[in-house]
Amino acid sequence: MTKRMGGARRKTRYKFQKSAKDKGKMSLVKYFQSFKEGDKVVLLSEPSVHNGMYHRRFHGKSGIISGSRGACYFVKIKDGGKEKELIIHPVHLKRM
């Protein structure tokens, strides 16, 4: 058997990094923001919050809110030729 290399945040040293002006406490407004079905959003990660984070290949993609589960939202995105549905915490979403 071979060993699995790395985890979910492998090769994300610069991709998920905050800029110098954004470091510090996170806004609670961003943490508790709400969306409705059909809203367009962009996937931009908040590196200080690990729960509800998507895979690094989806960083910067845009999608549409299609539902909710607990505190998180279902987001439909196009990945190549396929449509995928991700479960993402609202802190990692930005309204378009």
Secondary structure by P-SEA (a helix, b strand, c coil): ccccccccccccccccccccccccccccccccccccccbbbbbbbcccccccccccccccbbbbbccccccbbbbbbbcccbbbbbbbcccccccc
